[in-house]
Amino acid sequence: MTLTASRSCGAGAWFQRAKQMRQQQLSRLVQLGELVNGISRLVHMLQCERGASNVWLCSQGQLYDPECRASRALVDENLAVLYRLLDAQSPLPGSAVCERIASALLSLEGLVALRDGVSAQHIAAPMAMDHYSRMLRQLLSIVPQLNDSIDDPHIAGRFVALYSLMQGKELVGQERALGAIGFTQGTFSDDIRQKLVDRIDGQQACFDVFLSRSPAELQHTFTLNCQPCLETEQLRRVACTRQPAADRGQTALTWFARQTARLEHLRTLEETVIADLIVAVDERMEMAESVPVSVPEHDDPLAHYPDKPLLPLVRQQAREIEQLSRQLASLRDTLEERKIIDKAKSLLMAHQNLSEEQAWSALRKMAMDTNQRMVDIARALLTVKHLWQVIPKE
């Protein structure tokens, strides 16, 4: 029996089309890898500026003035590079990515005013840290959104690992900044201690995801270089269980130096992961280029698995993709929850005339009193915000 139905093109043309699309997708991934690298560099420099600014503020301008000026110059340099990378990204993969980028750039527009407040010592260290952390959160939120444009599970898994590492590194940076505040001031409030514990727990969860998606050599590098050293662990116990000794900031400088060394090791590992990601994409491009336009029967991919039925193979791949999706969704949920808490905190500040730290403490107390999560309390406040009467705090 001969098929006579008309058709626009045959199998060969569709193989050719698939090959072209694969090459286009992989070329886009190379560009995205460069963009991620640019974001990573800027994030690292902003983390340096945040840490130096905290020490400078807590010491009333006595410590880390040269480091503040140097880190600001490096941030400006890397921000200019990021703008050039963004201009070269055309088209970007979806409107959601564009919205994340717009939010990050809008947040960074407040950097000049923040620096002015720090230089004039018109802003407290915890408030400065929150402003820097918000900018960093907006920048980091771009990375998981890029994952939506990737349909290769191998490359998608590497993206999940990279973002988990970047997020864990940011929590280490926040831990460094919080510890610098407490050790420089010679006291740790209950609020700062709770934030420290949250950052320590959060970074470990991120690093667990990273390690679960990384090859053995990267796991070994992380274990060897990126774990907190013994002195850091000892200082953590001091920060979380008792008040530090008055030593004119010497313990603060030790804490800052140890955590900075760890962050530098994490940055080196981050660069390695990004480089490996780009190499993996290049290898995929070479493989795609070598795939013939038509696939003879003896080159059928299933022929490599003669003893494995098709259904188990499909199920295995589906499980891997589902696991990646769950991990990425969990990371995104964490980002979204932080945004909701920030909005509720701003609402309390506006309606109750609270400082940022007081608003945070109020949210935490409401959550503890009602045995609910802070994000649930925050959502409830935002739901009824239009019913609030503005009653200034006396």
C-alpha positions in Angstrom: 0.0 0.0 0.0 1.4 3.4 -1.0 0.8 6.6 1.0 -0.3 9.3 -1.4 -1.3 12.0 1.2 0.3 15.3 0.4 3.0 16.5 2.8 5.0 19.7 3.0 8.3 18.0 3.9 9.6 14.6 4.6 11.6 13.1 7.5 14.9 14.5 6.3 13.6 18.0 6.5 12.3 17.5 10.0 15.7 16.1 11.1 17.4 19.1 9.7 14.9 21.4 11.4 15.5 19.6 14.8 19.3 19.9 14.3 19.0 23.7 13.6 16.8 24.2 16.6 19.1 22.3 18.9 22.1 24.4 17.7 20.1 27.6 18.3 19.1 26.5 21.8 22.7 25.6 22.7 24.0 28.9 21.3 21.5 30.7 23.6 22.8 28.7 26.5 26.4 29.9 25.8 25.1 33.5 26.0 23.1 32.7 29.2 26.3 31.3 30.7 28.1 34.5 30.1 25.2 36.4 31.6 25.2 34.2 34.7 29.0 34.8 35.0 28.5 38.5 34.9 25.7 38.4 37.6 28.0 36.2 39.7 30.9 38.6 39.6 28.7 41.6 40.4 27.1 39.7 43.3 30.5 38.9 44.7 31.6 42.5 44.6 28.3 43.7 46.2 28.8 41.1 49.0 32.3 42.6 49.5 30.9 46.1 49.7 28.2 45.1 52.1 30.6 43.5 54.4 33.1 46.3 54.4 30.3 48.9 54.9 29.0 47.1 57.9 32.4 47.0 59.6 32.9 50.7 58.8 29.5 51.7 60.1 29.8 49.7 63.3 33.3 51.1 64.1 32.1 54.7 63.5 34.4 55.0 60.5 37.5 53.7 62.2 37.9 50.4 60.3 37.8 49.3 56.6 37.6 52.7 54.9 40.1 51.7 52.2 38.1 48.4 51.7 34.9 50.3 51.3 36.3 52.6 48.6 37.9 49.7 46.8 34.8 47.5 46.8 32.6 50.3 45.5 34.9 50.8 42.6 34.8 47.1 41.8 31.0 47.1 42.0 30.8 50.0 39.6 33.2 48.2 37.2 31.2 45.0 37.2 27.9 46.7 37.0 29.0 48.4 33.8 30.0 44.9 32.5 26.6 43.5 33.3 24.9 46.3 31.4 27.0 45.4 28.4 26.1 41.8 28.7 22.4 42.6 29.0 22.5 44.7 25.9 24.0 41.8 24.0 21.2 39.4 25.2 18.8 39.6 22.3 16.2 38.2 22.5 15.9 37.2 26.1 14.1 33.9 26.9 10.6 35.1 28.1 9.0 38.1 29.7 9.5 36.7 33.2 13.3 37.0 32.8 12.9 40.6 31.6 10.8 41.4 34.7 13.4 39.9 37.0 16.2 41.9 35.3 14.1 45.1 35.5 13.5 44.6 39.2 17.2 44.0 39.8 18.2 47.1 37.9 15.5 49.2 39.7 16.9 48.0 43.0 20.4 48.9 42.0 19.4 52.5 41.2 19.2 53.0 44.9 22.9 52.2 45.3 24.1 55.8 45.1 21.7 57.0 47.9 22.7 54.0 50.0 26.3 54.8 49.7 25.7 58.4 50.6 23.9 57.3 53.7 26.7 55.0 54.7 29.4 57.6 54.1 27.5 60.2 56.2 26.8 57.5 58.8 23.1 58.4 58.5 22.1 54.8 58.3 22.5 52.0 60.8 24.5 48.9 59.9 21.5 46.5 60.1 19.5 48.8 57.8 22.4 49.1 55.3 22.8 45.3 55.3 19.1 44.9 54.5 19.3 47.3 51.6 22.4 45.5 50.2 20.8 42.1 50.7 17.6 43.2 48.9 19.7 44.2 45.8 21.6 40.9 45.9 18.3 39.0 46.2 16.9 40.7 43.1 20.1 39.9 41.2 20.1 36.3 42.2 16.5 35.8 41.3 17.4 36.2 37.6 19.3 33.0 37.6 16.6 30.4 38.3 14.3 32.0 35.8 16.9 31.4 33.0 16.4 27.7 33.7 13.0 27.7 32.1 14.7 28.1 28.7 16.6 24.8 29.1 15.1 21.5 27.9 18.3 19.4 28.3 18.0 17.7 31.8 21.8 17.4 32.0 22.3 21.2 31.6 19.3 22.0 33.7 20.7 20.0 36.5 23.9 22.0 36.3 21.9 25.2 36.5 20.1 24.0 39.6 23.5 23.1 41.2 25.0 26.5 40.3 22.0 28.5 41.6 22.1 26.5 44.9 25.8 27.3 45.3 25.2 31.0 44.6 22.3 31.2 47.0 24.3 29.4 49.7 27.2 31.7 49.2 24.9 34.7 49.6 23.7 33.3 52.9 27.3 33.0 54.0 27.8 36.6 53.1 24.8 37.6 55.2 26.2 35.5 58.1 29.5 37.4 57.8 27.7 40.8 57.8 25.5 39.9 60.8 28.5 38.6 62.8 30.5 41.7 61.9 27.7 43.8 63.4 27.5 41.9 66.6 31.3 41.5 67.2 32.1 45.1 66.3 29.3 46.4 68.6 30.3 43.9 71.3 26.7 42.6 71.7 24.3 40.2 69.9 20.6 40.9 70.3 18.1 38.0 70.2 17.0 39.2 66.8 20.5 39.1 65.3 21.1 35.7 66.8 18.0 34.3 65.3 19.0 35.7 61.9 22.4 34.1 62.3 20.9 30.7 63.0 18.5 31.1 60.0 21.4 31.9 57.7 23.5 29.0 58.9 20.6 26.6 58.5 19.7 28.0 55.1 23.1 27.9 53.6 23.5 24.2 54.6 20.2 23.4 52.8 21.5 25.1 49.6 24.8 23.4 49.7 23.1 20.0 50.2 21.3 20.6 46.9 24.5 21.7 45.2 26.4 18.6 46.4 23.5 16.3 45.3 23.8 17.6 41.7 27.6 17.9 41.5 30.3 15.4 40.3 32.7 13.9 42.8 35.5 16.3 42.1 33.4 19.3 42.9 32.1 17.7 46.0 35.7 17.0 47.1 36.7 20.7 46.4 33.8 21.9 48.5 34.5 19.7 51.4 38.2 20.6 51.3 38.0 24.4 50.9 34.5 25.7 51.5 33.4 24.4 54.9 33.7 26.8 57.9 37.0 26.4 59.7 37.3 25.5 63.3 37.8 29.1 64.4 34.7 30.2 62.6 32.7 27.4 64.3 34.0 28.6 67.7 33.0 32.2 66.9 29.6 31.0 65.8 29.1 29.5 69.2 30.1 32.7 70.9 27.7 34.7 68.8 24.8 32.4 69.4 25.2 31.6 73.1 26.9 34.5 74.9 28.2 38.1 74.5 31.7 38.6 73.0 34.5 40.2 75.0 35.2 43.9 74.6 38.4 43.9 72.5 38.1 47.0 70.4 36.9 45.1 67.3 39.7 42.5 67.2 37.3 39.6 67.2 35.2 41.3 64.6 38.2 41.5 62.3 39.1 37.9 62.9 35.5 36.8 62.2 35.4 39.0 59.0 38.8 37.6 57.8 37.8 34.0 58.3 34.4 34.4 56.6 36.0 36.4 53.8 38.5 33.6 53.1 35.5 31.1 53.0 33.6 33.4 50.6 36.7 33.6 48.3 36.9 29.8 48.2 33.2 29.7 47.4 33.7 32.2 44.6 36.6 30.2 43.2 34.3 27.1 43.2 31.5 29.1 41.6 33.8 30.2 38.8 34.7 26.5 38.3 31.1 25.5 38.1 30.3 28.2 35.6 33.2 27.2 33.5 32.2 23.6 33.6 28.7 24.5 32.6 29.9 26.4 29.5 32.2 23.5 28.6 29.2 21.1 28.9 27.2 23.3 26.6 30.1 23.4 24.1 30.3 19.6 24.2 26.6 19.4 23.5 27.0 21.8 20.6 29.7 19.6 19.1 27.6 16.5 19.6 24.6 18.2 17.9 26.8 19.2 15.0 28.0 15.7 14.5 24.4 14.2 14.5 23.5 13.2 10.9 20.5 14.7 9.3 18.8 11.3 9.1 19.2 8.5 11.6 19.8 5.0 10.2 18.2 2.2 12.0 21.5 0.9 13.4 22.0 4.3 15.1 18.7 4.2 16.9 19.4 5.5 20.4 17.3 2.6 21.9 19.7 0.1 20.3 22.2 1.0 23.0 19.8 -0.4 25.6 18.7 -3.8 24.2 18.0 -5.2 27.6 16.0 -2.2 28.9 12.4 -1.7 27.8 11.5 1.8 26.7 9.0 2.5 29.5 11.5 2.2 32.4 13.9 4.6 30.5 11.1 7.1 30.1 10.1 6.8 33.7 13.7 7.3 34.9 14.1 10.4 32.9 10.7 11.7 34.1 11.8 11.2 37.7 15.0 13.1 37.1 13.2 16.0 35.5 10.6 16.0 38.3 13.3 16.1 40.9 15.0 19.0 39.2 11.6 20.8 39.0 10.9 20.3 42.7 14.4 21.6 43.7 14.0 24.7 41.5 10.5 25.3 42.7 11.7 25.1 46.3 14.4 27.7 45.7 11.9 30.0 43.9 9.4 29.6 46.8 12.2 30.7 49.2 12.8 33.9 47.1 9.0 34.6 46.9 8.5 34.1 50.6 11.3 36.6 51.4 9.6 39.2 49.1 6.3 38.7 50.9 7.9 39.2 54.3 9.7 42.3 53.0 6.4 43.8 51.8 4.7 43.0 55.2 7.6 44.5 57.0 7.3 47.7 54.9 3.6 47.8 55.6 4.2 47.7 59.4 6.8 50.4 59.1 4.4 52.7 57.2 1.3 52.0 59.3 2.8 51.6 62.7 5.8 54.0 62.4 8.2 51.1 63.2 11.9 50.8 62.3 12.8 48.0 60.0 14.2 46.0 62.9 11.1 46.6 65.0 8.9 45.5 62.1 10.9 42.3 61.7 10.7 41.6 65.4 6.9 42.2 65.4 6.4 39.8 62.6 8.5 37.2 64.3 6.6 37.6 67.6 3.3 37.3 65.9 4.5 34.1 64.2 5.7 32.6 67.5 2.6 33.6 69.4 0.3 31.9 66.8 2.6 29.0 66.0 2.6 29.9 62.3 5.3 30.6 59.8 6.4 34.2 59.3 5.4 34.1 55.6 1.8 33.1 56.6 1.6 36.0 59.0 3.0 38.3 56.3 0.4 37.1 53.8 -2.4 37.7 56.3 -1.3 41.2 56.9 -1.0 42.0 53.2 -4.5 40.5 52.6 -6.1 43.0 55.0 -3.9 46.0 54.4 -6.6 48.0 52.7 -8.8 47.7 55.9 -6.1 49.1 58.2 -6.5 52.6 59.7 -3.3 54.5 59.8 -2.8 54.8 63.5 0.6 56.4 64.2 2.6 54.7 66.9 2.8 56.8 70.1 
